């Protein structure tokens, strides 16, 4: 079993995971700023399930794009 590049691979994985989380958080922040209404109020107080499903779909799509970019 080769363990020569294990440390370098671990550091690389942590760096790319951190970059992915930052980009994901920035995308979610951008979605909340672009929306002409309060997403929190619509989902929590008004029980708008369809908005929750739409936001979840957008976030899954962004996560897939980020994971593909990190994977190479």
mmCIF file as Biopython writes it, N, C-alpha, C and O atoms, coordinates in Angstrom:
data_model
#
loop_
_atom_site.group_PDB
_atom_site.id
_atom_site.type_symbol
_atom_site.label_atom_id
_atom_site.label_alt_id
_atom_site.label_comp_id
_atom_site.label_asym_id
_atom_site.label_entity_id
_atom_site.label_seq_id
_atom_site.pdbx_PDB_ins_code
_atom_site.Cartn_x
_atom_site.Cartn_y
_atom_site.Cartn_z
_atom_site.occupancy
_atom_site.B_iso_or_equiv
_atom_site.auth_seq_id
_atom_site.auth_asym_id
_atom_site.pdbx_PDB_model_num
ATOM 1   N N  . UNK A ? 1  ? 0.844   -1.173 0.000   1.0 0.0 1  A 1 
ATOM 2   C CA . UNK A ? 1  ? 0.000   0.000  0.000   1.0 0.0 1  A 1 
ATOM 3   C C  . UNK A ? 1  ? 0.888   1.234  0.000   1.0 0.0 1  A 1 
ATOM 4   O O  . UNK A ? 1  ? 1.782   1.357  0.837   1.0 0.0 1  A 1 
ATOM 5   N N  . UNK A ? 2  ? 0.648   2.149  -0.932  1.0 0.0 2  A 1 
ATOM 6   C CA . UNK A ? 2  ? 1.484   3.339  -1.027  1.0 0.0 2  A 1 
ATOM 7   C C  . UNK A ? 2  ? 0.871   4.483  -0.221  1.0 0.0 2  A 1 
ATOM 8   O O  . UNK A ? 2  ? -0.271  4.881  -0.450  1.0 0.0 2  A 1 
ATOM 9   N N  . UNK A ? 3  ? 1.641   4.993  0.710   1.0 0.0 3  A 1 
ATOM 10  C CA . UNK A ? 3  ? 1.192   6.094  1.551   1.0 0.0 3  A 1 
ATOM 11  C C  . UNK A ? 3  ? 2.037   7.345  1.336   1.0 0.0 3  A 1 
ATOM 12  O O  . UNK A ? 3  ? 2.005   8.266  2.152   1.0 0.0 3  A 1 
ATOM 13  N N  . UNK A ? 4  ? 2.792   7.379  0.241   1.0 0.0 4  A 1 
ATOM 14  C CA . UNK A ? 4  ? 3.708   8.499  0.008   1.0 0.0 4  A 1 
ATOM 15  C C  . UNK A ? 4  ? 2.969   9.823  -0.139  1.0 0.0 4  A 1 
ATOM 16  O O  . UNK A ? 4  ? 3.369   10.812 0.477   1.0 0.0 4  A 1 
ATOM 17  N N  . UNK A ? 5  ? 1.921   9.872  -0.923  1.0 0.0 5  A 1 
ATOM 18  C CA . UNK A ? 5  ? 1.225   11.125 -1.200  1.0 0.0 5  A 1 
ATOM 19  C C  . UNK A ? 5  ? -0.027  11.322 -0.369  1.0 0.0 5  A 1 
ATOM 20  O O  . UNK A ? 5  ? -0.872  12.149 -0.710  1.0 0.0 5  A 1 
ATOM 21  N N  . UNK A ? 6  ? -0.159  10.568 0.728   1.0 0.0 6  A 1 
ATOM 22  C CA . UNK A ? 6  ? -1.377  10.643 1.535   1.0 0.0 6  A 1 
ATOM 23  C C  . UNK A ? 6  ? -1.551  12.006 2.183   1.0 0.0 6  A 1 
ATOM 24  O O  . UNK A ? 6  ? -2.656  12.549 2.180   1.0 0.0 6  A 1 
ATOM 25  N N  . UNK A ? 7  ? -0.490  12.568 2.736   1.0 0.0 7  A 1 
ATOM 26  C CA . UNK A ? 7  ? -0.593  13.872 3.383   1.0 0.0 7  A 1 
ATOM 27  C C  . UNK A ? 7  ? -0.947  14.962 2.390   1.0 0.0 7  A 1 
ATOM 28  O O  . UNK A ? 7  ? -1.781  15.822 2.676   1.0 0.0 7  A 1 
ATOM 29  N N  . UNK A ? 8  ? -0.318  14.928 1.227   1.0 0.0 8  A 1 
ATOM 30  C CA . UNK A ? 8  ? -0.604  15.930 0.196   1.0 0.0 8  A 1 
ATOM 31  C C  . UNK A ? 8  ? -2.046  15.803 -0.299  1.0 0.0 8  A 1 
ATOM 32  O O  . UNK A ? 8  ? -2.720  16.807 -0.527  1.0 0.0 8  A 1 
ATOM 33  N N  . UNK A ? 9  ? -2.511  14.569 -0.461  1.0 0.0 9  A 1 
ATOM 34  C CA . UNK A ? 9  ? -3.883  14.347 -0.909  1.0 0.0 9  A 1 
ATOM 35  C C  . UNK A ? 9  ? -4.892  14.810 0.145   1.0 0.0 9  A 1 
ATOM 36  O O  . UNK A ? 9  ? -5.942  15.351 -0.203  1.0 0.0 9  A 1 
ATOM 37  N N  . UNK A ? 10 ? -4.585  14.604 1.420   1.0 0.0 10 A 1 
ATOM 38  C CA . UNK A ? 10 ? -5.487  15.030 2.490   1.0 0.0 10 A 1 
ATOM 39  C C  . UNK A ? 10 ? -5.590  16.549 2.541   1.0 0.0 10 A 1 
ATOM 40  O O  . UNK A ? 10 ? -6.683  17.097 2.683   1.0 0.0 10 A 1 
ATOM 41  N N  . UNK A ? 11 ? -4.446  17.231 2.425   1.0 0.0 11 A 1 
ATOM 42  C CA . UNK A ? 11 ? -4.457  18.700 2.441   1.0 0.0 11 A 1 
ATOM 43  C C  . UNK A ? 11 ? -5.208  19.229 1.229   1.0 0.0 11 A 1 
ATOM 44  O O  . UNK A ? 11 ? -5.991  20.173 1.343   1.0 0.0 11 A 1 
ATOM 45  N N  . UNK A ? 12 ? -4.977  18.632 0.082   1.0 0.0 12 A 1 
ATOM 46  C CA . UNK A ? 12 ? -5.669  19.043 -1.139  1.0 0.0 12 A 1 
ATOM 47  C C  . UNK A ? 12 ? -7.179  18.859 -1.000  1.0 0.0 12 A 1 
ATOM 48  O O  . UNK A ? 12 ? -7.951  19.720 -1.419  1.0 0.0 12 A 1 
ATOM 49  N N  . UNK A ? 13 ? -7.596  17.750 -0.419  1.0 0.0 13 A 1 
ATOM 50  C CA . UNK A ? 13 ? -9.025  17.492 -0.226  1.0 0.0 13 A 1 
ATOM 51  C C  . UNK A ? 13 ? -9.655  18.514 0.700   1.0 0.0 13 A 1 
ATOM 52  O O  . UNK A ? 13 ? -10.757 18.996 0.436   1.0 0.0 13 A 1 
ATOM 53  N N  . UNK A ? 14 ? -8.966  18.850 1.784   1.0 0.0 14 A 1 
ATOM 54  C CA . UNK A ? 14 ? -9.493  19.832 2.731   1.0 0.0 14 A 1 
ATOM 55  C C  . UNK A ? 14 ? -9.601  21.209 2.083   1.0 0.0 14 A 1 
ATOM 56  O O  . UNK A ? 14 ? -10.586 21.917 2.295   1.0 0.0 14 A 1 
ATOM 57  N N  . UNK A ? 15 ? -8.602  21.591 1.300   1.0 0.0 15 A 1 
ATOM 58  C CA . UNK A ? 15 ? -8.628  22.896 0.631   1.0 0.0 15 A 1 
ATOM 59  C C  . UNK A ? 15 ? -9.785  22.969 -0.362  1.0 0.0 15 A 1 
ATOM 60  O O  . UNK A ? 15 ? -10.526 23.952 -0.381  1.0 0.0 15 A 1 
ATOM 61  N N  . UNK A ? 16 ? -9.943  21.931 -1.191  1.0 0.0 16 A 1 
ATOM 62  C CA . UNK A ? 16 ? -11.027 21.938 -2.166  1.0 0.0 16 A 1 
ATOM 63  C C  . UNK A ? 16 ? -12.394 21.872 -1.497  1.0 0.0 16 A 1 
ATOM 64  O O  . UNK A ? 16 ? -13.343 22.485 -1.986  1.0 0.0 16 A 1 
ATOM 65  N N  . UNK A ? 17 ? -12.516 21.146 -0.396  1.0 0.0 17 A 1 
ATOM 66  C CA . UNK A ? 17 ? -13.783 21.107 0.332   1.0 0.0 17 A 1 
ATOM 67  C C  . UNK A ? 17 ? -14.113 22.475 0.909   1.0 0.0 17 A 1 
ATOM 68  O O  . UNK A ? 17 ? -15.268 22.900 0.877   1.0 0.0 17 A 1 
ATOM 69  N N  . UNK A ? 18 ? -13.110 23.168 1.435   1.0 0.0 18 A 1 
ATOM 70  C CA . UNK A ? 18 ? -13.328 24.517 1.959   1.0 0.0 18 A 1 
ATOM 71  C C  . UNK A ? 18 ? -13.756 25.484 0.875   1.0 0.0 18 A 1 
ATOM 72  O O  . UNK A ? 18 ? -14.664 26.289 1.079   1.0 0.0 18 A 1 
ATOM 73  N N  . UNK A ? 19 ? -13.106 25.410 -0.277  1.0 0.0 19 A 1 
ATOM 74  C CA . UNK A ? 19 ? -13.485 26.276 -1.398  1.0 0.0 19 A 1 
ATOM 75  C C  . UNK A ? 19 ? -14.918 25.965 -1.843  1.0 0.0 19 A 1 
ATOM 76  O O  . UNK A ? 19 ? -15.690 26.879 -2.136  1.0 0.0 19 A 1 
ATOM 77  N N  . UNK A ? 20 ? -15.270 24.689 -1.892  1.0 0.0 20 A 1 
ATOM 78  C CA . UNK A ? 20 ? -16.620 24.295 -2.281  1.0 0.0 20 A 1 
ATOM 79  C C  . UNK A ? 20 ? -17.674 24.813 -1.324  1.0 0.0 20 A 1 
ATOM 80  O O  . UNK A ? 20 ? -18.729 25.278 -1.755  1.0 0.0 20 A 1 
ATOM 81  N N  . UNK A ? 21 ? -17.401 24.737 -0.035  1.0 0.0 21 A 1 
ATOM 82  C CA . UNK A ? 21 ? -18.353 25.230 0.964   1.0 0.0 21 A 1 
ATOM 83  C C  . UNK A ? 21 ? -18.519 26.739 0.856   1.0 0.0 21 A 1 
ATOM 84  O O  . UNK A ? 21 ? -19.631 27.250 0.986   1.0 0.0 21 A 1 
ATOM 85  N N  . UNK A ? 22 ? -17.423 27.457 0.620   1.0 0.0 22 A 1 
ATOM 86  C CA . UNK A ? 22 ? -17.502 28.916 0.484   1.0 0.0 22 A 1 
ATOM 87  C C  . UNK A ? 22 ? -18.310 29.302 -0.748  1.0 0.0 22 A 1 
ATOM 88  O O  . UNK A ? 22 ? -19.141 30.207 -0.680  1.0 0.0 22 A 1 
ATOM 89  N N  . UNK A ? 23 ? -18.081 28.632 -1.867  1.0 0.0 23 A 1 
ATOM 90  C CA . UNK A ? 23 ? -18.834 28.928 -3.088  1.0 0.0 23 A 1 
ATOM 91  C C  . UNK A ? 23 ? -20.308 28.581 -2.905  1.0 0.0 23 A 1 
ATOM 92  O O  . UNK A ? 23 ? -21.177 29.322 -3.365  1.0 0.0 23 A 1 
ATOM 93  N N  . UNK A ? 24 ? -20.598 27.472 -2.242  1.0 0.0 24 A 1 
ATOM 94  C CA . UNK A ? 24 ? -21.976 27.080 -1.975  1.0 0.0 24 A 1 
ATOM 95  C C  . UNK A ? 24 ? -22.681 28.108 -1.091  1.0 0.0 24 A 1 
ATOM 96  O O  . UNK A ? 24 ? -23.826 28.473 -1.358  1.0 0.0 24 A 1 
ATOM 97  N N  . UNK A ? 25 ? -22.008 28.572 -0.049  1.0 0.0 25 A 1 
ATOM 98  C CA . UNK A ? 25 ? -22.590 29.580 0.837   1.0 0.0 25 A 1 
ATOM 99  C C  . UNK A ? 25 ? -22.823 30.896 0.096   1.0 0.0 25 A 1 
ATOM 100 O O  . UNK A ? 25 ? -23.839 31.558 0.302   1.0 0.0 25 A 1 
ATOM 101 N N  . UNK A ? 26 ? -21.875 31.271 -0.767  1.0 0.0 26 A 1 
ATOM 102 C CA . UNK A ? 26 ? -22.037 32.497 -1.555  1.0 0.0 26 A 1 
ATOM 103 C C  . UNK A ? 26 ? -23.223 32.374 -2.509  1.0 0.0 26 A 1 
ATOM 104 O O  . UNK A ? 26 ? -23.958 33.342 -2.706  1.0 0.0 26 A 1 
ATOM 105 N N  . UNK A ? 27 ? -23.415 31.207 -3.095  1.0 0.0 27 A 1 
ATOM 106 C CA . UNK A ? 27 ? -24.551 31.001 -3.993  1.0 0.0 27 A 1 
ATOM 107 C C  . UNK A ? 27 ? -25.871 31.100 -3.228  1.0 0.0 27 A 1 
ATOM 108 O O  . UNK A ? 27 ? -26.826 31.700 -3.721  1.0 0.0 27 A 1 
ATOM 109 N N  . UNK A ? 28 ? -25.934 30.522 -2.039  1.0 0.0 28 A 1 
ATOM 110 C CA . UNK A ? 28 ? -27.161 30.616 -1.243  1.0 0.0 28 A 1 
ATOM 111 C C  . UNK A ? 28 ? -27.422 32.056 -0.830  1.0 0.0 28 A 1 
ATOM 112 O O  . UNK A ? 28 ? -28.566 32.509 -0.858  1.0 0.0 28 A 1 
ATOM 113 N N  . UNK A ? 29 ? -26.382 32.779 -0.447  1.0 0.0 29 A 1 
ATOM 114 C CA . UNK A ? 29 ? -26.542 34.187 -0.081  1.0 0.0 29 A 1 
ATOM 115 C C  . UNK A ? 29 ? -27.065 34.991 -1.274  1.0 0.0 29 A 1 
ATOM 116 O O  . UNK A ? 29 ? -27.932 35.851 -1.118  1.0 0.0 29 A 1 
ATOM 117 N N  . UNK A ? 30 ? -26.536 34.704 -2.458  1.0 0.0 30 A 1 
ATOM 118 C CA . UNK A ? 30 ? -26.974 35.399 -3.661  1.0 0.0 30 A 1 
ATOM 119 C C  . UNK A ? 30 ? -28.441 35.104 -3.970  1.0 0.0 30 A 1 
ATOM 120 O O  . UNK A ? 30 ? -29.177 36.001 -4.382  1.0 0.0 30 A 1 
ATOM 121 N N  . UNK A ? 31 ? -28.870 33.868 -3.777  1.0 0.0 31 A 1 
ATOM 122 C CA . UNK A ? 31 ? -30.274 33.514 -4.002  1.0 0.0 31 A 1 
ATOM 123 C C  . UNK A ? 31 ? -31.180 34.302 -3.068  1.0 0.0 31 A 1 
ATOM 124 O O  . UNK A ? 31 ? -32.222 34.803 -3.491  1.0 0.0 31 A 1 
ATOM 125 N N  . UNK A ? 32 ? -30.791 34.415 -1.800  1.0 0.0 32 A 1 
ATOM 126 C CA . UNK A ? 32 ? -31.629 35.149 -0.847  1.0 0.0 32 A 1 
ATOM 127 C C  . UNK A ? 32 ? -31.668 36.643 -1.153  1.0 0.0 32 A 1 
ATOM 128 O O  . UNK A ? 32 ? -32.671 37.299 -0.876  1.0 0.0 32 A 1 
ATOM 129 N N  . UNK A ? 33 ? -30.598 37.189 -1.718  1.0 0.0 33 A 1 
ATOM 130 C CA . UNK A ? 33 ? -30.574 38.611 -2.047  1.0 0.0 33 A 1 
ATOM 131 C C  . UNK A ? 33 ? -31.327 38.915 -3.335  1.0 0.0 33 A 1 
ATOM 132 O O  . UNK A ? 33 ? -31.906 39.994 -3.464  1.0 0.0 33 A 1 
ATOM 133 N N  . UNK A ? 34 ? -31.331 37.986 -4.292  1.0 0.0 34 A 1 
ATOM 134 C CA . UNK A ? 34 ? -32.009 38.205 -5.569  1.0 0.0 34 A 1 
ATOM 135 C C  . UNK A ? 34 ? -33.527 38.096 -5.421  1.0 0.0 34 A 1 
ATOM 136 O O  . UNK A ? 34 ? -34.270 38.796 -6.110  1.0 0.0 34 A 1 
ATOM 137 N N  . UNK A ? 35 ? -33.984 37.233 -4.538  1.0 0.0 35 A 1 
ATOM 138 C CA . UNK A ? 35 ? -35.424 37.013 -4.374  1.0 0.0 35 A 1 
ATOM 139 C C  . UNK A ? 35 ? -36.105 38.313 -3.914  1.0 0.0 35 A 1 
ATOM 140 O O  . UNK A ? 35 ? -35.610 38.987 -3.011  1.0 0.0 35 A 1 
ATOM 141 N N  . UNK A ? 36 ? -37.239 38.659 -4.536  1.0 0.0 36 A 1 
ATOM 142 C CA . UNK A ? 36 ? -37.927 39.909 -4.173  1.0 0.0 36 A 1 
ATOM 143 C C  . UNK A ? 36 ? -38.750 39.795 -2.889  1.0 0.0 36 A 1 
ATOM 144 O O  . UNK A ? 36 ? -39.494 40.716 -2.552  1.0 0.0 36 A 1 
ATOM 145 N N  . UNK A ? 37 ? -38.628 38.698 -2.183  1.0 0.0 37 A 1 
ATOM 146 C CA . UNK A ? 37 ? -39.367 38.470 -0.943  1.0 0.0 37 A 1 
ATOM 147 C C  . UNK A ? 37 ? -38.468 37.763 0.055   1.0 0.0 37 A 1 
ATOM 148 O O  . UNK A ? 37 ? -37.379 37.310 -0.299  1.0 0.0 37 A 1 
ATOM 149 N N  . UNK A ? 38 ? -38.910 37.666 1.283   1.0 0.0 38 A 1 
ATOM 150 C CA . UNK A ? 38 ? -38.132 36.992 2.324   1.0 0.0 38 A 1 
ATOM 151 C C  . UNK A ? 38 ? -38.321 35.478 2.201   1.0 0.0 38 A 1 
ATOM 152 O O  . UNK A ? 38 ? -39.416 34.957 2.414   1.0 0.0 38 A 1 
ATOM 153 N N  . UNK A ? 39 ? -37.250 34.791 1.857   1.0 0.0 39 A 1 
ATOM 154 C CA . UNK A ? 39 ? -37.325 33.335 1.706   1.0 0.0 39 A 1 
ATOM 155 C C  . UNK A ? 39 ? -37.613 32.682 3.052   1.0 0.0 39 A 1 
ATOM 156 O O  . UNK A ? 39 ? -38.391 31.731 3.127   1.0 0.0 39 A 1 
ATOM 157 N N  . UNK A ? 40 ? -36.991 33.186 4.116   1.0 0.0 40 A 1 
ATOM 158 C CA . UNK A ? 40 ? -37.223 32.624 5.450   1.0 0.0 40 A 1 
ATOM 159 C C  . UNK A ? 40 ? -38.692 32.743 5.847   1.0 0.0 40 A 1 
ATOM 160 O O  . UNK A ? 40 ? -39.279 31.784 6.349   1.0 0.0 40 A 1 
ATOM 161 N N  . UNK A ? 41 ? -39.288 33.917 5.625   1.0 0.0 41 A 1 
ATOM 162 C CA . UNK A ? 41 ? -40.690 34.117 5.986   1.0 0.0 41 A 1 
ATOM 163 C C  . UNK A ? 41 ? -41.599 33.212 5.164   1.0 0.0 41 A 1 
ATOM 164 O O  . UNK A ? 41 ? -42.528 32.610 5.702   1.0 0.0 41 A 1 
ATOM 165 N N  . UNK A ? 42 ? -41.341 33.117 3.885   1.0 0.0 42 A 1 
ATOM 166 C CA . UNK A ? 42 ? -42.190 32.292 3.018   1.0 0.0 42 A 1 
ATOM 167 C C  . UNK A ? 42 ? -42.143 30.824 3.418   1.0 0.0 42 A 1 
ATOM 168 O O  . UNK A ? 42 ? -43.179 30.159 3.434   1.0 0.0 42 A 1 
ATOM 169 N N  . UNK A ? 43 ? -40.969 30.308 3.739   1.0 0.0 43 A 1 
ATOM 170 C CA . UNK A ? 43 ? -40.848 28.882 4.055   1.0 0.0 43 A 1 
ATOM 171 C C  . UNK A ? 43 ? -41.288 28.587 5.480   1.0 0.0 43 A 1 
ATOM 172 O O  . UNK A ? 43 ? -42.044 27.643 5.709   1.0 0.0 43 A 1 
ATOM 173 N N  . UNK A ? 44 ? -40.825 29.385 6.444   1.0 0.0 44 A 1 
ATOM 174 C CA . UNK A ? 44 ? -41.117 29.090 7.857   1.0 0.0 44 A 1 
ATOM 175 C C  . UNK A ? 44 ? -42.516 29.512 8.280   1.0 0.0 44 A 1 
ATOM 176 O O  . UNK A ? 44 ? -43.265 28.707 8.835   1.0 0.0 44 A 1 
ATOM 177 N N  . UNK A ? 45 ? -42.877 30.769 8.023   1.0 0.0 45 A 1 
ATOM 178 C CA . UNK A ? 45 ? -44.143 31.282 8.543   1.0 0.0 45 A 1 
ATOM 179 C C  . UNK A ? 45 ? -45.331 30.954 7.645   1.0 0.0 45 A 1 
ATOM 180 O O  . UNK A ? 45 ? -46.391 30.563 8.134   1.0 0.0 45 A 1 
ATOM 181 N N  . UNK A ? 46 ? -45.159 31.110 6.326   1.0 0.0 46 A 1 
ATOM 182 C CA . UNK A ? 46 ? -46.270 30.885 5.400   1.0 0.0 46 A 1 
ATOM 183 C C  . UNK A ? 46 ? -46.372 29.443 4.922   1.0 0.0 46 A 1 
ATOM 184 O O  . UNK A ? 46 ? -47.291 29.105 4.176   1.0 0.0 46 A 1 
ATOM 185 N N  . UNK A ? 47 ? -45.428 28.577 5.346   1.0 0.0 47 A 1 
ATOM 186 C CA . UNK A ? 47 ? -45.440 27.147 5.004   1.0 0.0 47 A 1 
ATOM 187 C C  . UNK A ? 47 ? -45.483 26.926 3.489   1.0 0.0 47 A 1 
ATOM 188 O O  . UNK A ? 47 ? -46.233 26.076 3.008   1.0 0.0 47 A 1 
ATOM 189 N N  . UNK A ? 48 ? -44.690 27.680 2.746   1.0 0.0 48 A 1 
ATOM 190 C CA . UNK A ? 48 ? -44.642 27.586 1.294   1.0 0.0 48 A 1 
ATOM 191 C C  . UNK A ? 48 ? -43.724 26.426 0.897   1.0 0.0 48 A 1 
ATOM 192 O O  . UNK A ? 48 ? -42.521 26.612 0.714   1.0 0.0 48 A 1 
ATOM 193 N N  . UNK A ? 49 ? -44.297 25.242 0.768   1.0 0.0 49 A 1 
ATOM 194 C CA . UNK A ? 49 ? -43.536 24.037 0.474   1.0 0.0 49 A 1 
ATOM 195 C C  . UNK A ? 49 ? -42.913 24.081 -0.911  1.0 0.0 49 A 1 
ATOM 196 O O  . UNK A ? 49 ? -41.790 23.618 -1.107  1.0 0.0 49 A 1 
ATOM 197 N N  . UNK A ? 50 ? -43.638 24.637 -1.869  1.0 0.0 50 A 1 
ATOM 198 C CA . UNK A ? 50 ? -43.116 24.670 -3.239  1.0 0.0 50 A 1 
ATOM 199 C C  . UNK A ? 50 ? -41.853 25.519 -3.332  1.0 0.0 50 A 1 
ATOM 200 O O  . UNK A ? 50 ? -40.936 25.172 -4.076  1.0 0.0 50 A 1 
ATOM 201 N N  . UNK A ? 51 ? -41.787 26.617 -2.599  1.0 0.0 51 A 1 
ATOM 202 C CA . UNK A ? 51 ? -40.571 27.430 -2.594  1.0 0.0 51 A 1 
ATOM 203 C C  . UNK A ? 51 ? -39.413 26.655 -1.976  1.0 0.0 51 A 1 
ATOM 204 O O  . UNK A ? 51 ? -38.282 26.748 -2.454  1.0 0.0 51 A 1 
ATOM 205 N N  . UNK A ? 52 ? -39.677 25.905 -0.938  1.0 0.0 52 A 1 
ATOM 206 C CA . UNK A ? 52 ? -38.637 25.079 -0.332  1.0 0.0 52 A 1 
ATOM 207 C C  . UNK A ? 52 ? -38.099 24.039 -1.297  1.0 0.0 52 A 1 
ATOM 208 O O  . UNK A ? 52 ? -36.896 23.779 -1.329  1.0 0.0 52 A 1 
ATOM 209 N N  . UNK A ? 53 ? -38.986 23.444 -2.086  1.0 0.0 53 A 1 
ATOM 210 C CA . UNK A ? 53 ? -38.560 22.452 -3.073  1.0 0.0 53 A 1 
ATOM 211 C C  . UNK A ? 53 ? -37.737 23.112 -4.172  1.0 0.0 53 A 1 
ATOM 212 O O  . UNK A ? 53 ? -36.734 22.550 -4.612  1.0 0.0 53 A 1 
ATOM 213 N N  . UNK A ? 54 ? -38.144 24.290 -4.620  1.0 0.0 54 A 1 
ATOM 214 C CA . UNK A ? 54 ? -37.396 25.002 -5.663  1.0 0.0 54 A 1 
ATOM 215 C C  . UNK A ? 54 ? -36.008 25.387 -5.166  1.0 0.0 54 A 1 
ATOM 216 O O  . UNK A ? 54 ? -35.023 25.184 -5.875  1.0 0.0 54 A 1 
ATOM 217 N N  . UNK A ? 55 ? -35.918 25.937 -3.962  1.0 0.0 55 A 1 
ATOM 218 C CA . UNK A ? 55 ? -34.620 26.323 -3.397  1.0 0.0 55 A 1 
ATOM 219 C C  . UNK A ? 55 ? -33.739 25.080 -3.219  1.0 0.0 55 A 1 
ATOM 220 O O  . UNK A ? 55 ? -32.541 25.130 -3.501  1.0 0.0 55 A 1 
ATOM 221 N N  . UNK A ? 56 ? -34.314 23.982 -2.760  1.0 0.0 56 A 1 
ATOM 222 C CA . UNK A ? 56 ? -33.543 22.743 -2.593  1.0 0.0 56 A 1 
ATOM 223 C C  . UNK A ? 56 ? -33.010 22.252 -3.939  1.0 0.0 56 A 1 
ATOM 224 O O  . UNK A ? 56 ? -31.866 21.805 -4.025  1.0 0.0 56 A 1 
ATOM 225 N N  . UNK A ? 57 ? -33.825 22.332 -4.983  1.0 0.0 57 A 1 
ATOM 226 C CA . UNK A ? 57 ? -33.376 21.920 -6.312  1.0 0.0 57 A 1 
ATOM 227 C C  . UNK A ? 57 ? -32.232 22.774 -6.823  1.0 0.0 57 A 1 
ATOM 228 O O  . UNK A ? 57 ? -31.278 22.261 -7.408  1.0 0.0 57 A 1 
ATOM 229 N N  . UNK A ? 58 ? -32.329 24.077 -6.602  1.0 0.0 58 A 1 
ATOM 230 C CA . UNK A ? 58 ? -31.254 24.983 -7.026  1.0 0.0 58 A 1 
ATOM 231 C C  . UNK A ? 58 ? -29.970 24.671 -6.259  1.0 0.0 58 A 1 
ATOM 232 O O  . UNK A ? 58 ? -28.890 24.633 -6.848  1.0 0.0 58 A 1 
ATOM 233 N N  . UNK A ? 59 ? -30.080 24.453 -4.967  1.0 0.0 59 A 1 
ATOM 234 C CA . UNK A ? 59 ? -28.896 24.165 -4.164  1.0 0.0 59 A 1 
ATOM 235 C C  . UNK A ? 59 ? -28.271 22.820 -4.524  1.0 0.0 59 A 1 
ATOM 236 O O  . UNK A ? 59 ? -27.047 22.694 -4.509  1.0 0.0 59 A 1 
ATOM 237 N N  . UNK A ? 60 ? -29.079 21.820 -4.844  1.0 0.0 60 A 1 
ATOM 238 C CA . UNK A ? 60 ? -28.534 20.535 -5.278  1.0 0.0 60 A 1 
ATOM 239 C C  . UNK A ? 60 ? -27.808 20.703 -6.607  1.0 0.0 60 A 1 
ATOM 240 O O  . UNK A ? 60 ? -26.736 20.131 -6.810  1.0 0.0 60 A 1 
ATOM 241 N N  . UNK A ? 61 ? -28.388 21.483 -7.507  1.0 0.0 61 A 1 
ATOM 242 C CA . UNK A ? 61 ? -27.720 21.751 -8.784  1.0 0.0 61 A 1 
ATOM 243 C C  . UNK A ? 61 ? -26.390 22.451 -8.598  1.0 0.0 61 A 1 
ATOM 244 O O  . UNK A ? 61 ? -25.407 22.097 -9.249  1.0 0.0 61 A 1 
ATOM 245 N N  . UNK A ? 62 ? -26.345 23.442 -7.719  1.0 0.0 62 A 1 
ATOM 246 C CA . UNK A ? 62 ? -25.091 24.150 -7.444  1.0 0.0 62 A 1 
ATOM 247 C C  . UNK A ? 62 ? -24.079 23.200 -6.818  1.0 0.0 62 A 1 
ATOM 248 O O  . UNK A ? 62 ? -22.896 23.238 -7.158  1.0 0.0 62 A 1 
ATOM 249 N N  . UNK A ? 63 ? -24.539 22.346 -5.904  1.0 0.0 63 A 1 
ATOM 250 C CA . UNK A ? 63 ? -23.633 21.380 -5.275  1.0 0.0 63 A 1 
ATOM 251 C C  . UNK A ? 63 ? -23.058 20.408 -6.299  1.0 0.0 63 A 1 
ATOM 252 O O  . UNK A ? 63 ? -21.885 20.045 -6.206  1.0 0.0 63 A 1 
ATOM 253 N N  . UNK A ? 64 ? -23.854 19.981 -7.270  1.0 0.0 64 A 1 
ATOM 254 C CA . UNK A ? 64 ? -23.358 19.081 -8.317  1.0 0.0 64 A 1 
ATOM 255 C C  . UNK A ? 64 ? -22.308 19.776 -9.188  1.0 0.0 64 A 1 
ATOM 256 O O  . UNK A ? 64 ? -21.303 19.168 -9.556  1.0 0.0 64 A 1 
ATOM 257 N N  . UNK A ? 65 ? -22.540 21.029 -9.512  1.0 0.0 65 A 1 
ATOM 258 C CA . UNK A ? 65 ? -21.579 21.782 -10.308 1.0 0.0 65 A 1 
ATOM 259 C C  . UNK A ? 65 ? -20.267 21.944 -9.544  1.0 0.0 65 A 1 
ATOM 260 O O  . UNK A ? 65 ? -19.193 21.755 -10.115 1.0 0.0 65 A 1 
ATOM 261 N N  . UNK A ? 66 ? -20.343 22.290 -8.270  1.0 0.0 66 A 1 
ATOM 262 C CA . UNK A ? 66 ? -19.141 22.461 -7.459  1.0 0.0 66 A 1 
ATOM 263 C C  . UNK A ? 66 ? -18.391 21.137 -7.331  1.0 0.0 66 A 1 
ATOM 264 O O  . UNK A ? 66 ? -17.166 21.105 -7.447  1.0 0.0 66 A 1 
ATOM 265 N N  . UNK A ? 67 ? -19.115 20.051 -7.094  1.0 0.0 67 A 1 
ATOM 266 C CA . UNK A ? 67 ? -18.434 18.757 -6.945  1.0 0.0 67 A 1 
ATOM 267 C C  . UNK A ? 67 ? -17.778 18.324 -8.241  1.0 0.0 67 A 1 
ATOM 268 O O  . UNK A ? 67 ? -16.700 17.730 -8.212  1.0 0.0 67 A 1 
ATOM 269 N N  . UNK A ? 68 ? -18.398 18.605 -9.374  1.0 0.0 68 A 1 
ATOM 270 C CA . UNK A ? 68 ? -17.771 18.271 -10.659 1.0 0.0 68 A 1 
ATOM 271 C C  . UNK A ? 68 ? -16.529 19.111 -10.910 1.0 0.0 68 A 1 
ATOM 272 O O  . UNK A ? 68 ? -15.541 18.621 -11.456 1.0 0.0 68 A 1 
ATOM 273 N N  . UNK A ? 69 ? -16.581 20.372 -10.512 1.0 0.0 69 A 1 
ATOM 274 C CA . UNK A ? 69 ? -15.412 21.241 -10.687 1.0 0.0 69 A 1 
ATOM 275 C C  . UNK A ? 69 ? -14.260 20.812 -9.785  1.0 0.0 69 A 1 
ATOM 276 O O  . UNK A ? 69 ? -13.104 20.849 -10.205 1.0 0.0 69 A 1 
ATOM 277 N N  . UNK A ? 70 ? -14.554 20.411 -8.573  1.0 0.0 70 A 1 
ATOM 278 C CA . UNK A ? 70 ? -13.518 19.967 -7.647  1.0 0.0 70 A 1 
ATOM 279 C C  . UNK A ? 70 ? -12.937 18.623 -8.082  1.0 0.0 70 A 1 
ATOM 280 O O  . UNK A ? 70 ? -11.732 18.388 -7.989  1.0 0.0 70 A 1 
ATOM 281 N N  . UNK A ? 71 ? -13.808 17.763 -8.550  1.0 0.0 71 A 1 
ATOM 282 C CA . UNK A ? 71 ? -13.367 16.417 -8.956  1.0 0.0 71 A 1 
ATOM 283 C C  . UNK A ? 71 ? -12.451 16.462 -10.177 1.0 0.0 71 A 1 
ATOM 284 O O  . UNK A ? 71 ? -11.557 15.629 -10.326 1.0 0.0 71 A 1 
ATOM 285 N N  . UNK A ? 72 ? -12.678 17.416 -11.022 1.0 0.0 72 A 1 
ATOM 286 C CA . UNK A ? 72 ? -11.720 17.618 -12.084 1.0 0.0 72 A 1 
ATOM 287 C C  . UNK A ? 72 ? -12.224 17.397 -13.438 1.0 0.0 72 A 1 
ATOM 288 O O  . UNK A ? 72 ? -11.478 17.545 -14.406 1.0 0.0 72 A 1 
#
